[in-house]
Amino acid sequence: MAFFQVGIILWYNSARTINDFVRAITQDWLLLITFIDAGFFTIICIAWLIYDLNKNRTKSNFKWVWLGLTLIFGSPIVMFYLFTERRI
């Protein structure tokens, strides 16, 4: 998730503008679909993680650690959470 943000910032710093970004996304359907899909997946993962952390009554400090790691490193942290914290 942060990977996408860093990529956009690096792309913008290479003398690109927001107009170039919008033009690139709207001219390439696969890129647009990938961008939208990644955005929805990110929102769903974070919403589910918040719901599950609240449901399991995880300590407040650990909630912020899990959310922060998820925002920085993305879905591998969610998978790690599933294998370590969930008791099925």
ABEGO torsion letter per residue (X at the ends): XAAAAAAAAAAAAAGBBAAAAAAAAAABAAAAAAAAAAAAAAAAAAAAAAAAAAAAGBBAAAAAAAAAAAAAAEAAAAAAAAAAABBX
